[in-house]
Amino acid sequence: MATTPVVGEVRRVGWTRISRGVHLPDEVAGSLACRARAWQLVLPAFAVITHLSAAALRGWWLPRTPVELPFFVATPRDLPRPRRRGLHVVRHDRPPVAEKFLGLPLATSADTVLACARDLALLDLIVLVDGALRGGDCSMDALTDLARQPKRGAPRLREALRLTDHRSESAGESLLRVLHVVCAVPVEPQLVIQDGEGYVVARADLRIAGTKRLPEYDGAYHRDAAQYERDRSRDRRLRTLGWDPYSYSAVSLFQTPSVILREADQALGRDHDPARLDRWRDLWAESSYSDTGKARLRRAFGGNS
């Protein structure tokens, strides 16, 4: 089976067109790394992979981006700009720094975060930075230093860093944490819970501080029948120990966040105030998790810059 890209007018069945004169076998066309190697065949040597393309290659958590997002590269401003359909070029006054990753020239992790900060909505950026921190590709200190610099994207990065947490273990967990935090619900991530004999029963996504309530994100992984049974067994053990696990899905986050806040208010013993959700709703509306935010990204990346 062919697995490598070719340059030339290939029109046979079984090939996917990446760009003009560049094709990949269908079997590997869904792999971003393979697509990146195909792009390398027609890009100048000074082009560096950046932005969401670099973030995806590094395995960071991404916003719900439109499927037709382009391939992102950075180039020096004083050199010719490559022009190809499906390519988004970000030009810099100084030559972008590259490092090898999977044999590809990627922008450094810090530069990749900053490039994303120029275009992403705040909630999307928080998720992405959590993923970068979780993977160990960036440190909080390095990003804090970068956010202090007078660069485009730095103000948005400063905002994001106030709401990021390296302990997050999934994008959904990050979203659930941010909802609680912006609604003035204090939470502790990744609480390790042990029984009376010191055995670890669970590591909870979140704990509402000062309570026994454990809000947790229930992603698609938990829909598997075997995993579902393990989760319910775990929850029963937690309740036996006096803990109160509450699971929420993406539907809860984006369609019925008032339920999450109401139950958090109940756990804290305070009056329910729907106005606390205003900040969350603003973040959601601007992000790629809403149709409006997704359309904004599509428009932003419709051409070269």
Secondary structure as a PSIPRED ss2 file (coil, helix, strand):
# PSIPRED VFORMAT (PSIPRED V4.0)

   1 M C   1.000  0.000  0.000
   2 A C   1.000  0.000  0.000
   3 T C   1.000  0.000  0.000
   4 T C   1.000  0.000  0.000
   5 P C   1.000  0.000  0.000
   6 V E   0.000  0.000  1.000
   7 V E   0.000  0.000  1.000
   8 G C   1.000  0.000  0.000
   9 E C   1.000  0.000  0.000
  10 V C   1.000  0.000  0.000
  11 R C   1.000  0.000  0.000
  12 R C   1.000  0.000  0.000
  13 V C   1.000  0.000  0.000
  14 G C   1.000  0.000  0.000
  15 W E   0.000  0.000  1.000
  16 T E   0.000  0.000  1.000
  17 R E   0.000  0.000  1.000
  18 I E   0.000  0.000  1.000
  19 S E   0.000  0.000  1.000
  20 R C   1.000  0.000  0.000
  21 G C   1.000  0.000  0.000
  22 V E   0.000  0.000  1.000
  23 H E   0.000  0.000  1.000
  24 L E   0.000  0.000  1.000
  25 P E   0.000  0.000  1.000
  26 D H   0.000  1.000  0.000
  27 E H   0.000  1.000  0.000
  28 V H   0.000  1.000  0.000
  29 A C   1.000  0.000  0.000
  30 G C   1.000  0.000  0.000
  31 S C   1.000  0.000  0.000
  32 L H   0.000  1.000  0.000
  33 A H   0.000  1.000  0.000
  34 C H   0.000  1.000  0.000
  35 R H   0.000  1.000  0.000
  36 A H   0.000  1.000  0.000
  37 R H   0.000  1.000  0.000
  38 A H   0.000  1.000  0.000
  39 W H   0.000  1.000  0.000
  40 Q H   0.000  1.000  0.000
  41 L C   1.000  0.000  0.000
  42 V C   1.000  0.000  0.000
  43 L C   1.000  0.000  0.000
  44 P C   1.000  0.000  0.000
  45 A C   1.000  0.000  0.000
  46 F C   1.000  0.000  0.000
  47 A C   1.000  0.000  0.000
  48 V E   0.000  0.000  1.000
  49 I E   0.000  0.000  1.000
  50 T C   1.000  0.000  0.000
  51 H H   0.000  1.000  0.000
  52 L H   0.000  1.000  0.000
  53 S H   0.000  1.000  0.000
  54 A H   0.000  1.000  0.000
  55 A H   0.000  1.000  0.000
  56 A H   0.000  1.000  0.000
  57 L H   0.000  1.000  0.000
  58 R C   1.000  0.000  0.000
  59 G C   1.000  0.000  0.000
  60 W C   1.000  0.000  0.000
  61 W C   1.000  0.000  0.000
  62 L C   1.000  0.000  0.000
  63 P C   1.000  0.000  0.000
  64 R C   1.000  0.000  0.000
  65 T C   1.000  0.000  0.000
  66 P C   1.000  0.000  0.000
  67 V C   1.000  0.000  0.000
  68 E C   1.000  0.000  0.000
  69 L C   1.000  0.000  0.000
  70 P C   1.000  0.000  0.000
  71 F E   0.000  0.000  1.000
  72 F E   0.000  0.000  1.000
  73 V E   0.000  0.000  1.000
  74 A E   0.000  0.000  1.000
  75 T E   0.000  0.000  1.000
  76 P E   0.000  0.000  1.000
  77 R C   1.000  0.000  0.000
  78 D C   1.000  0.000  0.000
  79 L C   1.000  0.000  0.000
  80 P C   1.000  0.000  0.000
  81 R C   1.000  0.000  0.000
  82 P C   1.000  0.000  0.000
  83 R C   1.000  0.000  0.000
  84 R C   1.000  0.000  0.000
  85 R C   1.000  0.000  0.000
  86 G C   1.000  0.000  0.000
  87 L E   0.000  0.000  1.000
  88 H E   0.000  0.000  1.000
  89 V E   0.000  0.000  1.000
  90 V E   0.000  0.000  1.000
  91 R E   0.000  0.000  1.000
  92 H E   0.000  0.000  1.000
  93 D C   1.000  0.000  0.000
  94 R C   1.000  0.000  0.000
  95 P C   1.000  0.000  0.000
  96 P C   1.000  0.000  0.000
  97 V C   1.000  0.000  0.000
  98 A E   0.000  0.000  1.000
  99 E E   0.000  0.000  1.000
 100 K E   0.000  0.000  1.000
 101 F E   0.000  0.000  1.000
 102 L C   1.000  0.000  0.000
 103 G C   1.000  0.000  0.000
 104 L E   0.000  0.000  1.000
 105 P E   0.000  0.000  1.000
 106 L E   0.000  0.000  1.000
 107 A E   0.000  0.000  1.000
 108 T C   1.000  0.000  0.000
 109 S H   0.000  1.000  0.000
 110 A H   0.000  1.000  0.000
 111 D H   0.000  1.000  0.000
 112 T H   0.000  1.000  0.000
 113 V H   0.000  1.000  0.000
 114 L H   0.000  1.000  0.000
 115 A H   0.000  1.000  0.000
 116 C H   0.000  1.000  0.000
 117 A H   0.000  1.000  0.000
 118 R C   1.000  0.000  0.000
 119 D C   1.000  0.000  0.000
 120 L C   1.000  0.000  0.000
 121 A C   1.000  0.000  0.000
 122 L H   0.000  1.000  0.000
 123 L H   0.000  1.000  0.000
 124 D H   0.000  1.000  0.000
 125 L H   0.000  1.000  0.000
 126 I H   0.000  1.000  0.000
 127 V H   0.000  1.000  0.000
 128 L H   0.000  1.000  0.000
 129 V H   0.000  1.000  0.000
 130 D H   0.000  1.000  0.000
 131 G H   0.000  1.000  0.000
 132 A H   0.000  1.000  0.000
 133 L H   0.000  1.000  0.000
 134 R H   0.000  1.000  0.000
 135 G C   1.000  0.000  0.000
 136 G C   1.000  0.000  0.000
 137 D C   1.000  0.000  0.000
 138 C C   1.000  0.000  0.000
 139 S C   1.000  0.000  0.000
 140 M H   0.000  1.000  0.000
 141 D H   0.000  1.000  0.000
 142 A H   0.000  1.000  0.000
 143 L H   0.000  1.000  0.000
 144 T H   0.000  1.000  0.000
 145 D H   0.000  1.000  0.000
 146 L H   0.000  1.000  0.000
 147 A H   0.000  1.000  0.000
 148 R C   1.000  0.000  0.000
 149 Q C   1.000  0.000  0.000
 150 P C   1.000  0.000  0.000
 151 K C   1.000  0.000  0.000
 152 R C   1.000  0.000  0.000
 153 G C   1.000  0.000  0.000
 154 A H   0.000  1.000  0.000
 155 P H   0.000  1.000  0.000
 156 R H   0.000  1.000  0.000
 157 L H   0.000  1.000  0.000
 158 R H   0.000  1.000  0.000
 159 E H   0.000  1.000  0.000
 160 A H   0.000  1.000  0.000
 161 L H   0.000  1.000  0.000
 162 R C   1.000  0.000  0.000
 163 L C   1.000  0.000  0.000
 164 T C   1.000  0.000  0.000
 165 D C   1.000  0.000  0.000
 166 H C   1.000  0.000  0.000
 167 R C   1.000  0.000  0.000
 168 S C   1.000  0.000  0.000
 169 E C   1.000  0.000  0.000
 170 S C   1.000  0.000  0.000
 171 A H   0.000  1.000  0.000
 172 G H   0.000  1.000  0.000
 173 E H   0.000  1.000  0.000
 174 S H   0.000  1.000  0.000
 175 L H   0.000  1.000  0.000
 176 L H   0.000  1.000  0.000
 177 R H   0.000  1.000  0.000
 178 V H   0.000  1.000  0.000
 179 L H   0.000  1.000  0.000
 180 H H   0.000  1.000  0.000
 181 V H   0.000  1.000  0.000
 182 V H   0.000  1.000  0.000
 183 C C   1.000  0.000  0.000
 184 A C   1.000  0.000  0.000
 185 V C   1.000  0.000  0.000
 186 P C   1.000  0.000  0.000
 187 V E   0.000  0.000  1.000
 188 E E   0.000  0.000  1.000
 189 P E   0.000  0.000  1.000
 190 Q E   0.000  0.000  1.000
 191 L E   0.000  0.000  1.000
 192 V E   0.000  0.000  1.000
 193 I E   0.000  0.000  1.000
 194 Q E   0.000  0.000  1.000
 195 D C   1.000  0.000  0.000
 196 G C   1.000  0.000  0.000
 197 E C   1.000  0.000  0.000
 198 G C   1.000  0.000  0.000
 199 Y C   1.000  0.000  0.000
 200 V E   0.000  0.000  1.000
 201 V E   0.000  0.000  1.000
 202 A E   0.000  0.000  1.000
 203 R E   0.000  0.000  1.000
 204 A E   0.000  0.000  1.000
 205 D E   0.000  0.000  1.000
 206 L E   0.000  0.000  1.000
 207 R E   0.000  0.000  1.000
 208 I E   0.000  0.000  1.000
 209 A C   1.000  0.000  0.000
 210 G C   1.000  0.000  0.000
 211 T C   1.000  0.000  0.000
 212 K C   1.000  0.000  0.000
 213 R E   0.000  0.000  1.000
 214 L E   0.000  0.000  1.000
 215 P E   0.000  0.000  1.000
 216 E E   0.000  0.000  1.000
 217 Y E   0.000  0.000  1.000
 218 D C   1.000  0.000  0.000
 219 G C   1.000  0.000  0.000
 220 A H   0.000  1.000  0.000
 221 Y H   0.000  1.000  0.000
 222 H H   0.000  1.000  0.000
 223 R H   0.000  1.000  0.000
 224 D C   1.000  0.000  0.000
 225 A H   0.000  1.000  0.000
 226 A H   0.000  1.000  0.000
 227 Q H   0.000  1.000  0.000
 228 Y H   0.000  1.000  0.000
 229 E H   0.000  1.000  0.000
 230 R H   0.000  1.000  0.000
 231 D H   0.000  1.000  0.000
 232 R H   0.000  1.000  0.000
 233 S H   0.000  1.000  0.000
 234 R H   0.000  1.000  0.000
 235 D H   0.000  1.000  0.000
 236 R H   0.000  1.000  0.000
 237 R H   0.000  1.000  0.000
 238 L H   0.000  1.000  0.000
 239 R H   0.000  1.000  0.000
 240 T H   0.000  1.000  0.000
 241 L C   1.000  0.000  0.000
 242 G C   1.000  0.000  0.000
 243 W C   1.000  0.000  0.000
 244 D E   0.000  0.000  1.000
 245 P E   0.000  0.000  1.000
 246 Y E   0.000  0.000  1.000
 247 S E   0.000  0.000  1.000
 248 Y E   0.000  0.000  1.000
 249 S C   1.000  0.000  0.000
 250 A H   0.000  1.000  0.000
 251 V H   0.000  1.000  0.000
 252 S H   0.000  1.000  0.000
 253 L H   0.000  1.000  0.000
 254 F H   0.000  1.000  0.000
 255 Q H   0.000  1.000  0.000
 256 T C   1.000  0.000  0.000
 257 P H   0.000  1.000  0.000
 258 S H   0.000  1.000  0.000
 259 V H   0.000  1.000  0.000
 260 I H   0.000  1.000  0.000
 261 L H   0.000  1.000  0.000
 262 R H   0.000  1.000  0.000
 263 E H   0.000  1.000  0.000
 264 A H   0.000  1.000  0.000
 265 D H   0.000  1.000  0.000
 266 Q H   0.000  1.000  0.000
 267 A H   0.000  1.000  0.000
 268 L H   0.000  1.000  0.000
 269 G C   1.000  0.000  0.000
 270 R C   1.000  0.000  0.000
 271 D C   1.000  0.000  0.000
 272 H C   1.000  0.000  0.000
 273 D C   1.000  0.000  0.000
 274 P H   0.000  1.000  0.000
 275 A H   0.000  1.000  0.000
 276 R H   0.000  1.000  0.000
 277 L H   0.000  1.000  0.000
 278 D H   0.000  1.000  0.000
 279 R H   0.000  1.000  0.000
 280 W H   0.000  1.000  0.000
 281 R H   0.000  1.000  0.000
 282 D H   0.000  1.000  0.000
 283 L H   0.000  1.000  0.000
 284 W H   0.000  1.000  0.000
 285 A H   0.000  1.000  0.000
 286 E H   0.000  1.000  0.000
 287 S C   1.000  0.000  0.000
 288 S C   1.000  0.000  0.000
 289 Y C   1.000  0.000  0.000
 290 S C   1.000  0.000  0.000
 291 D H   0.000  1.000  0.000
 292 T H   0.000  1.000  0.000
 293 G H   0.000  1.000  0.000
 294 K H   0.000  1.000  0.000
 295 A H   0.000  1.000  0.000
 296 R H   0.000  1.000  0.000
 297 L H   0.000  1.000  0.000
 298 R H   0.000  1.000  0.000
 299 R H   0.000  1.000  0.000
 300 A H   0.000  1.000  0.000
 301 F C   1.000  0.000  0.000
 302 G C   1.000  0.000  0.000
 303 G C   1.000  0.000  0.000
 304 N C   1.000  0.000  0.000
 305 S C   1.000  0.000  0.000
